[in-house]
């Protein structure tokens, strides 16, 4: 016997399926918001990369290539970096890690963190080199390194928040 879902249940599922995208959108908007913390705007970590990394591993069916593209493009437009820089970085991250879900499944957090640190180093190097090629000048290496360190240090917080959403809100979606 097949039981048809009600309109309310279908709406609930649809909303929950958008949470990975909405979390990335929230982080993009937070990232471009000016803070009053000294120097943080110069070395703002790429929290969006954390989100894309997490959802690409844990729920690639809910955070697809289209989501990574839209989030990257929005971040490009709002931050004023060369158009396509974050878009390409997030698409490459999505492509590189979405196939690794089986490897990361049931692994301790530290394995996720090391994996993310590797991705963050590669993404930082990629964006630094591509931006320099487009703009004709390298960003100060110390600034890039500090943003990378902050990025890796913020990962546990982003991972924890996304993990709660996945386990408590998305556990029965799809």
Backbone as JSON, one array per atom type, in Angstrom:
{
  "sequence": "XXXXXXXXXXXXXXXXXXXXXXXXXXXXXXXXXXXXXXXXXXXXXXXXXXXXXXXXXXXXXXXXXXXXXXXXXXXXXXXXXXXXXXXXXXXXXXXXXXXXXXXXXXXXXXXXXXXXXXXXXXXXXXXXXXXXXXXXXXXXXXXXXXXXXXXXXXXXXXXXXXXXXXXXXXXXXX",
  "N": [[0.83, -1.17, 0.0], [0.69, 2.11, -0.96], [1.3, 5.18, 0.47], [0.34, 8.39, -0.04], [2.07, 11.47, 0.24], [1.12, 14.36, 2.1], [0.37, 17.76, 1.09], [1.55, 19.52, 2.87], [3.57, 17.91, 4.0], [5.12, 17.44, 1.73], [5.96, 20.05, 1.18], [7.45, 20.57, 3.5], [9.57, 18.75, 3.2], [10.68, 19.74, 0.83], [11.58, 22.27, 1.67], [13.47, 21.52, 3.6], [15.29, 20.23, 1.94], [16.52, 22.35, 0.71], [18.19, 23.42, 2.59], [21.1, 22.95, 2.67], [21.94, 24.61, 0.5], [20.89, 27.08, 1.38], [22.35, 27.43, 3.73], [24.91, 27.85, 2.7], [24.42, 30.19, 1.26], [23.79, 31.95, 3.36], [26.28, 32.05, 4.64], [27.84, 33.26, 2.64], [26.64, 35.8, 2.57], [27.2, 36.63, 5.18], [29.98, 36.68, 5.06], [30.53, 38.81, 3.33], [29.66, 40.94, 4.75], [30.54, 43.86, 6.4], [32.65, 43.92, 9.16], [33.39, 45.07, 12.47], [35.71, 44.32, 13.53], [39.16, 44.62, 14.01], [41.21, 44.4, 11.16], [40.04, 41.98, 10.27], [38.52, 42.04, 7.97], [40.45, 42.14, 6.02], [41.61, 39.64, 6.08], [39.61, 37.74, 5.85], [38.36, 34.56, 6.36], [37.59, 31.88, 4.04], [34.73, 30.92, 4.5], [32.73, 29.91, 2.99], [33.94, 27.97, 1.46], [34.29, 26.0, 3.4], [31.61, 25.22, 3.84], [30.83, 24.28, 1.29], [32.62, 22.18, 1.02], [31.79, 20.49, 3.17], [29.0, 19.86, 2.53], [29.31, 18.78, 0.0], [30.55, 16.39, 0.48], [28.92, 15.11, 2.44], [26.2, 15.41, 1.67], [25.89, 15.3, -1.28], [23.85, 15.02, -3.1], [22.02, 16.92, -2.39], [23.39, 19.25, -2.57], [24.37, 20.3, -5.27], [26.21, 20.7, -8.39], [25.1, 22.95, -9.57], [24.3, 24.43, -7.33], [26.8, 25.0, -6.16], [27.87, 26.54, -8.22], [26.1, 28.8, -8.34], [26.41, 29.88, -5.75], [29.17, 30.43, -5.76], [29.33, 32.29, -7.88], [27.71, 34.34, -6.87], [29.26, 35.06, -4.66], [31.56, 35.96, -5.99], [30.49, 38.23, -7.31], [29.63, 39.81, -5.14], [31.93, 40.25, -3.63], [33.75, 41.42, -5.3], [35.94, 40.25, -6.51], [37.92, 38.95, -9.26], [35.66, 37.99, -11.78], [34.36, 34.8, -11.64], [36.35, 33.6, -10.18], [35.93, 32.65, -7.41], [33.8, 31.09, -8.12], [34.9, 29.12, -9.84], [36.7, 27.99, -8.03], [34.98, 26.91, -6.06], [33.49, 25.15, -7.63], [35.49, 23.36, -8.48], [36.25, 22.36, -5.99], [33.84, 21.13, -5.2], [33.64, 19.17, -7.23], [35.97, 17.71, -6.73], [35.7, 16.67, -4.1], [33.18, 15.52, -3.83], [33.02, 12.92, -4.6], [34.2, 11.55, -2.61], [32.76, 10.72, -0.43], [32.32, 8.09, 0.55], [34.85, 7.45, 1.54], [35.14, 9.24, 3.68], [33.01, 8.64, 5.33], [31.96, 7.65, 8.51], [34.43, 8.19, 9.61], [36.75, 9.57, 12.01], [36.48, 12.96, 13.26], [38.92, 14.35, 12.95], [40.04, 13.35, 10.6], [38.37, 14.42, 8.66], [39.02, 17.08, 9.1], [41.76, 17.21, 8.42], [41.54, 16.53, 5.73], [40.05, 18.71, 4.85], [41.87, 20.77, 5.41], [43.86, 20.25, 3.51], [42.39, 20.68, 1.13], [41.79, 23.39, 1.53], [44.34, 24.57, 1.45], [45.05, 24.01, -1.22], [42.97, 25.38, -2.54], [43.45, 28.02, -1.68], [45.99, 28.51, -2.78], [45.37, 28.22, -5.5], [43.44, 30.31, -5.92], [45.01, 32.51, -5.24], [47.09, 32.48, -7.15], [45.65, 32.55, -9.61], [44.21, 34.97, -9.32], [46.36, 36.74, -9.23], [47.4, 36.41, -11.79], [45.33, 37.44, -13.32], [45.0, 40.05, -12.3], [47.55, 41.04, -12.3], [49.2, 41.41, -10.12], [50.5, 40.12, -7.09], [48.75, 39.19, -4.16], [49.6, 40.08, -0.79], [51.65, 37.61, 0.63], [51.6, 36.98, 3.38], [49.1, 37.86, 4.22], [47.44, 36.18, 2.74], [48.22, 33.72, 3.82], [47.44, 34.06, 6.5], [44.65, 34.24, 6.2], [44.2, 31.65, 5.27], [44.98, 30.12, 7.52], [43.07, 31.0, 9.4], [40.82, 30.08, 8.07], [41.12, 27.27, 8.2], [41.05, 27.0, 10.96], [38.44, 27.83, 11.55], [36.97, 25.79, 10.51], [36.12, 23.56, 12.25], [33.92, 24.71, 13.63], [32.07, 25.36, 11.56], [31.76, 22.81, 10.46], [30.63, 21.48, 12.68], [28.16, 22.85, 12.98], [26.92, 22.33, 10.48], [26.85, 19.57, 10.64], [25.04, 19.13, 12.73], [22.71, 20.13, 11.53], [22.51, 18.31, 9.41], [22.18, 15.81, 10.76], [19.98, 16.19, 12.47], [17.95, 17.51, 11.05], [18.0, 16.79, 8.36], [18.04, 14.04, 8.28], [16.08, 12.23, 7.39], [15.57, 12.96, 4.82], [15.44, 12.37, 1.43]],
  "CA": [[0.0, 0.0, 0.0], [1.45, 3.35, -1.08], [0.65, 6.31, 1.13], [0.72, 9.66, -0.67], [2.39, 12.53, 1.2], [0.26, 15.53, 2.02], [1.03, 18.95, 0.57], [2.4, 20.03, 3.95], [4.75, 17.06, 4.1], [5.95, 17.71, 0.54], [6.56, 21.37, 1.38], [8.45, 20.41, 4.54], [10.72, 18.07, 2.59], [11.29, 20.67, -0.13], [12.31, 23.29, 2.44], [14.65, 20.89, 4.2], [16.25, 19.93, 0.87], [17.23, 23.58, 0.34], [19.04, 23.89, 3.69], [22.51, 23.08, 2.31], [22.11, 25.83, -0.31], [20.62, 28.25, 2.23], [23.48, 27.62, 4.66], [25.99, 28.47, 1.92], [23.99, 31.57, 0.97], [23.95, 32.69, 4.61], [27.71, 32.27, 4.88], [28.29, 34.27, 1.67], [26.17, 37.11, 3.02], [27.97, 36.96, 6.38], [31.35, 36.95, 4.65], [30.66, 40.12, 2.69], [29.23, 41.96, 5.69], [31.66, 44.52, 7.06], [32.68, 43.76, 10.61], [34.14, 46.12, 13.15], [36.9, 43.71, 14.13], [40.34, 45.12, 13.3], [41.92, 43.59, 10.16], [39.36, 40.75, 9.86], [38.07, 42.18, 6.59], [41.59, 41.88, 5.14], [41.97, 38.22, 6.09], [38.38, 36.97, 6.07], [38.48, 33.18, 5.87], [36.58, 31.46, 3.07], [33.79, 30.03, 5.17], [31.95, 29.27, 1.94], [34.66, 26.75, 1.1], [33.94, 25.02, 4.44], [30.24, 24.76, 3.59], [30.83, 23.48, 0.06], [33.34, 20.94, 1.35], [30.95, 19.62, 4.0], [27.82, 19.35, 1.85], [29.72, 17.97, -1.15], [30.87, 15.06, 0.99], [27.84, 14.5, 3.22], [24.91, 15.43, 0.97], [26.1, 15.81, -2.64], [22.57, 15.04, -3.84], [21.3, 18.14, -2.02], [24.24, 20.4, -2.89], [24.93, 19.92, -6.56], [27.07, 21.6, -9.15], [24.36, 24.21, -9.73], [24.39, 25.18, -6.07], [28.18, 25.51, -6.05], [28.02, 27.6, -9.22], [25.35, 30.0, -7.93], [27.06, 30.43, -4.55], [30.45, 31.0, -6.19], [29.07, 33.48, -8.69], [27.23, 35.38, -5.96], [30.4, 35.53, -3.88], [32.37, 36.76, -6.91], [29.83, 39.51, -7.55], [29.53, 40.61, -3.92], [33.24, 40.6, -3.07], [34.52, 42.2, -6.27], [37.1, 39.53, -7.05], [37.71, 38.67, -10.69], [34.48, 37.17, -12.0], [34.63, 33.39, -11.9], [37.4, 33.08, -9.31], [35.33, 31.8, -6.39], [32.95, 30.12, -8.81], [35.74, 28.0, -10.26], [37.25, 27.34, -6.83], [33.93, 26.09, -5.43], [33.16, 24.04, -8.54], [36.58, 22.38, -8.39], [36.12, 21.72, -4.68], [32.67, 20.24, -5.28], [33.99, 18.04, -8.09], [37.03, 16.92, -6.12], [35.37, 15.99, -2.84], [31.86, 14.88, -3.82], [33.2, 11.48, -4.82], [34.93, 11.0, -1.47], [31.85, 10.46, 0.68], [32.54, 6.75, 1.13], [36.09, 7.48, 2.31], [34.97, 10.01, 4.92], [31.92, 8.11, 6.15], [32.32, 6.99, 9.77], [35.8, 8.51, 10.02], [36.77, 10.58, 13.07], [36.49, 14.35, 12.8], [40.26, 14.79, 12.58], [40.25, 12.98, 9.2], [37.67, 15.46, 7.9], [39.76, 18.32, 9.26], [42.96, 17.11, 7.6], [41.09, 16.61, 4.34], [39.69, 20.1, 4.58], [43.1, 21.58, 5.4], [44.47, 20.04, 2.2], [41.56, 21.39, 0.15], [41.94, 24.82, 1.77], [45.66, 24.97, 0.93], [44.96, 24.0, -2.69], [42.07, 26.46, -2.97], [44.13, 29.29, -1.45], [47.04, 28.64, -3.79], [44.69, 28.41, -6.78], [42.86, 31.66, -6.02], [46.11, 33.48, -5.17], [47.79, 32.48, -8.45], [44.74, 33.01, -10.68], [43.95, 36.4, -9.11], [47.58, 37.45, -9.61], [47.5, 36.37, -13.26], [44.3, 38.33, -13.87], [45.2, 41.44, -11.86], [48.93, 41.44, -12.53], [49.91, 41.66, -8.87], [50.22, 39.12, -6.06], [48.32, 39.63, -2.83], [50.67, 39.81, 0.18], [51.61, 36.2, 1.07], [51.23, 36.91, 4.8], [47.64, 38.03, 4.28], [46.86, 34.93, 2.2], [48.5, 32.68, 4.79], [46.59, 34.28, 7.68], [43.28, 33.84, 5.82], [44.21, 30.19, 5.22], [45.0, 29.62, 8.9], [41.74, 31.24, 9.97], [39.91, 29.19, 7.37], [41.26, 25.92, 8.78], [40.62, 27.07, 12.36], [36.99, 27.97, 11.6], [36.32, 24.59, 9.99], [35.35, 22.79, 13.24], [32.64, 25.37, 13.92], [31.19, 25.16, 10.4], [31.49, 21.37, 10.4], [29.71, 21.15, 13.75], [26.83, 23.39, 12.66], [26.37, 21.56, 9.36], [26.61, 18.2, 11.12], [23.79, 19.18, 13.49], [21.62, 20.25, 10.54], [22.37, 17.04, 8.68], [21.71, 14.71, 11.61], [18.69, 16.45, 13.11], [16.94, 18.05, 10.15], [18.03, 16.15, 7.04], [18.29, 12.6, 8.37], [15.1, 11.42, 6.66], [15.32, 13.58, 3.51], [16.01, 11.58, 0.33]],
  "C": [[0.89, 1.25, 0.0], [0.65, 4.48, -0.45], [1.22, 7.59, 0.51], [0.99, 10.69, 0.42], [1.42, 13.7, 1.0], [1.05, 16.71, 1.46], [1.97, 19.55, 1.62], [3.67, 19.22, 4.11], [5.69, 17.29, 2.92], [6.66, 19.05, 0.67], [7.69, 21.3, 2.41], [9.73, 19.78, 3.97], [11.44, 19.01, 1.63], [12.11, 21.75, 0.58], [13.58, 22.7, 3.02], [15.71, 20.57, 3.15], [17.04, 21.16, 0.45], [18.19, 24.05, 1.43], [20.53, 23.92, 3.37], [22.79, 24.35, 1.48], [21.92, 27.08, 0.55], [21.74, 28.49, 3.23], [24.66, 28.27, 3.94], [25.66, 29.93, 1.61], [24.17, 32.45, 2.2], [25.41, 33.02, 4.88], [28.27, 33.29, 3.9], [27.89, 35.66, 2.15], [26.91, 37.56, 4.28], [29.39, 37.38, 6.0], [31.52, 38.35, 4.07], [30.19, 41.26, 3.6], [30.46, 42.55, 6.38], [31.55, 44.32, 8.56], [33.49, 44.91, 11.2], [35.34, 45.54, 13.9], [38.12, 44.16, 13.34], [40.95, 44.04, 12.39], [41.17, 42.34, 9.69], [38.88, 40.84, 8.41], [39.2, 41.95, 5.59], [41.93, 40.41, 5.03], [40.76, 37.34, 6.36], [38.56, 35.56, 5.52], [37.35, 32.85, 4.9], [35.67, 30.43, 3.71], [32.91, 29.3, 4.15], [32.61, 27.96, 1.51], [34.37, 25.64, 2.11], [32.58, 24.39, 4.17], [30.2, 23.84, 2.37], [31.52, 22.15, 0.3], [32.43, 19.98, 2.13], [29.81, 19.01, 3.2], [28.18, 18.49, 0.64], [30.09, 16.56, -0.74], [29.64, 14.39, 1.58], [26.49, 14.45, 2.51], [25.07, 15.97, -0.46], [24.81, 15.85, -3.47], [21.74, 16.27, -3.52], [22.11, 19.42, -2.3], [25.01, 20.06, -4.16], [25.83, 20.97, -7.17], [26.4, 22.96, -9.33], [24.42, 25.06, -8.48], [25.77, 25.79, -5.9], [28.41, 26.67, -7.02], [27.34, 28.89, -8.77], [26.01, 30.66, -6.73], [28.38, 31.09, -4.92], [30.27, 32.28, -6.97], [28.6, 34.64, -7.81], [28.39, 35.94, -5.14], [31.34, 36.36, -4.75], [31.79, 38.16, -7.06], [29.84, 40.41, -6.31], [30.89, 41.03, -3.36], [34.11, 41.4, -4.02], [35.79, 41.53, -6.75], [36.88, 39.32, -8.54], [36.58, 37.66, -10.88], [34.87, 35.74, -12.39], [35.65, 32.78, -10.96], [36.85, 32.16, -8.23], [34.44, 30.73, -7.02], [33.77, 28.9, -9.2], [36.31, 27.25, -9.06], [36.21, 26.42, -6.19], [33.52, 24.93, -6.32], [34.24, 22.96, -8.51], [36.54, 21.63, -7.06], [34.98, 20.72, -4.69], [33.01, 18.99, -6.09], [35.02, 17.12, -7.42], [36.61, 16.12, -4.9], [34.04, 15.24, -2.87], [31.95, 13.37, -4.01], [33.86, 10.78, -3.63], [34.06, 10.68, -0.26], [32.09, 9.11, 1.35], [33.82, 6.72, 1.97], [35.88, 8.15, 3.66], [33.9, 9.46, 5.85], [32.48, 7.33, 7.34], [33.78, 7.19, 10.18], [35.73, 9.55, 11.14], [36.89, 11.99, 12.47], [37.86, 14.78, 12.3], [40.59, 14.43, 11.12], [39.57, 14.0, 8.29], [38.48, 16.77, 7.93], [41.03, 18.33, 8.41], [42.6, 17.19, 6.11], [40.74, 18.03, 3.96], [40.93, 20.99, 4.52], [43.81, 21.45, 4.05], [43.71, 20.79, 1.11], [41.74, 22.9, 0.3], [43.28, 25.34, 1.26], [45.62, 25.04, -0.6], [44.1, 25.14, -3.2], [42.74, 27.83, -2.79], [45.21, 29.53, -2.5], [46.42, 28.93, -5.16], [44.17, 29.84, -6.92], [43.95, 32.73, -6.01], [46.8, 33.61, -6.53], [46.89, 33.03, -9.56], [44.45, 34.5, -10.55], [45.17, 37.22, -9.52], [47.74, 37.49, -11.13], [46.51, 37.36, -13.89], [44.61, 39.79, -13.55], [46.62, 41.95, -12.05], [49.73, 41.75, -11.28], [49.51, 40.58, -7.86], [49.74, 39.78, -4.78], [49.46, 39.33, -1.86], [50.57, 38.38, 0.71], [51.19, 36.05, 2.53], [49.73, 37.01, 4.99], [46.94, 36.76, 3.81], [47.04, 33.8, 3.21], [47.61, 32.82, 6.03], [45.14, 33.9, 7.39], [43.17, 32.33, 5.78], [44.17, 29.6, 6.63], [43.64, 29.81, 9.56], [40.7, 30.31, 9.35], [39.93, 27.8, 7.98], [40.8, 25.91, 10.23], [39.11, 27.2, 12.52], [36.27, 26.69, 11.17], [35.57, 23.79, 11.05], [33.99, 23.4, 13.57], [31.65, 25.13, 12.78], [30.8, 23.7, 10.29], [30.46, 20.98, 11.45], [28.29, 21.62, 13.46], [26.17, 22.6, 11.53], [26.03, 20.14, 9.78], [25.31, 18.12, 11.91], [22.6, 19.26, 12.52], [21.42, 18.93, 9.82], [21.73, 15.95, 9.55], [20.32, 14.94, 12.2], [17.59, 16.86, 12.15], [16.86, 17.26, 8.84], [18.12, 14.62, 7.09], [17.29, 11.76, 7.58], [14.72, 12.03, 5.31], [16.12, 12.82, 2.47], [16.47, 10.3, 0.85]]
}
